[in-house]
């Protein structure tokens, strides 16, 4: 059985993202945009799902989570790329502009029966969904 870290690395690799997790000491969560996205191990557990933003797309663009799960979007674009947002179509959340290397998290407290669809405000063709079941 693979460890949680191995499963995350495989899922991000399959999604085509250039992100990986790495232990980051203390409050230091430095990220080198375009080179890698360092995700603190505190974010990687059974109550978290990571969505990479890379190549002007969310990867994966659809996730299914249990109630109480936190989804963290991390901008893995190259330095100098325009910022992105993760913005709920139903006004459930709206991140600030995420420059390369920045991240934003939202917790989904309960199942709703219908997916939470979202988009990037500056790039509305970037879409995704979170299904809470």
Secondary structure, DSSP 8 states (H G I E B T S, - for coil): ---HHHHHHHHHHHHT---EE----TT-----TTT--EE-GGG-STTEEEEEE-SSSEESSEEEE-TTEEEEEEE---TT---B--EETTSS-B---B-TT-EEEEEE-S--SS-EEEE-SS-TT-EEEEEE-
